[in-house]
Amino acid sequence: MRTALVIGTGLIGTSAALALAQRGVTVHLDDHDPEQARTAAALGAGTDEAPDGPVDLAVVAAPPAHVAAVLADAMRRGVARGYVDVASVKGGPRRELEALGLDLSSYIGTHPMSGREKSGPLAATGDLFEGRPWVLTPTRDTDTEVLNLALELVSHCRAVPVVMDADAHDRAVALVSHMPHLVSSMVAARLEHAEEAAVRLCGQGIRDVTRIAASDPRMWIDILSANPGPVADLLADVSADLDETVRALRALQSSDEAKRREGTAGIEDVLRRGNAGQVRVPGKHGSAPRVYETVAVLIDDQPGQLARIFADAGQAGVNIEDVRIEHATGQQAGLVQLSVEPKAVAVLTAALRERGWAIRQ
């Protein structure tokens, strides 16, 4: 691939354009908002000038509700040899294109499984997709050259290609992305009118659960409108679990010992099923999840503190597998939780104490 046209210069489109430009591809940028395309160009994602002729690959990064229309226009104009979209829903756009009677041999639907809570070109980065799954949904009609162009796009973005059926993809993202976003939003909504004294008690747990609720509602309305059925089915299952959990909690309030035992069993069941589901979430680099232990270090909220901890861990010969930061409420301090191999806990703890760090037991 030597040339590409990215149509839609939001977070995903601009990030893909940045990755392609960094790999030497000549990237042309187009957006219904010319100012947004100019911003992406100023970031080094390419040029907002139109290409002289057909490019090798057109990447459509429009909202799901508009993908089919944008693709159809580009294909009718013959702007590229191959066409992909990066929308988070795949079955609907393809069916819309089929209904328009277009030849889809030059098209393949794709979806990079990566993003941020922020949107727009200023939130884009060239490494957004690195190491992340990038779903491809070819059909028997897909031209081999177009599939190869899509695979080259994924390679340039340093993502990991995953081939799926379009409708299977839509059911999968409903489970791992769309439904969790709504659940996160519903939990966060409980905080809107909560007493300030209660909100000040927020810790890392509530931050983890509500983090994705900060995303742009307009963007998510587009996404959910394109995949409502599978999401609704999953939420119905969650609703049934909630009903059972509420009944179990009410039973725990009973003065009847048998009902309390029944309530305990109900709560234990949902917690154990949660454990069983959580261990299936892929671990580091998509491998099977591994059990790490945590070394908790108290730090001041000062520049360079994290760099010092990582440098001290490196000098001790310990690899940090993961890191989380819990900020203290009302104080310029926090707790850094370093996840390491169990055998490295004693080594790291001793090394950090020797270098003056306060370890929380």
Buried (B, 14 or more C-beta within 10 A) or exposed (E): BEBBBBBBBBBBBBBBBBBBBBBEBBBBBBBEEEEBBBBBBEBEBBBBEEBEEBBBBBBBBBBBBBBBBBBBEBBEEEBBBBBBBBBBBBBBBBEBBEEBEBEBBBBBBBBBBBBBEEBBBEBBBBBBBEEBBBBBBBEEEBBEEBBEBBBBBBBBBBBBBBEBBBBEBBBBBBBEBBBBBBBBBEEBEEEEEEEEEEEEEBEBEBEEBBEBBEBBEEBBEBBBEBBEEBBEEBBEEBEEEEEBBEEBEEBBEEEEEEBBEBBEEBBEBBEEEEEEEEEEEEBEEEEEEEEBBBBBBEBEEEEEBBEBBBEBBEEBEBEBBEBBEBBEEEEEBBBBBBBBBEEBBEBBBEBBEEBEBEEEE
